[in-house]
Amino acid sequence: MQNTGLQGSTPGATGPDATEQATSKLSQLTDSAQHTIERLSHAAADTASRLGERTHELWDAQGPNIEKARVYMREHPIATIAIAIGIGLVLSKLLSRR
């Protein structure tokens, strides 16, 4: 048997016919891969667009709440400090558990 350098090749699968078959299969695989890449690219672009829209909606929705928190902090500074200390204590207890 002649060593062609191709593993798993059959001795009778040489010549122009085998080359055409290999070229045809390679072309099909290339087309399939290109189609899959295009589909994934479109899906990723659509998802990024929706995520961007949702991000803007969330930023717009949080605007009034941030302003309310600022007003509360200005009107009740001692309560704000007490709340911050309480949150800090709870977080330190939760994070220091072993």
Beta strands, then each sheet from edge to edge (+ up, - down):
end
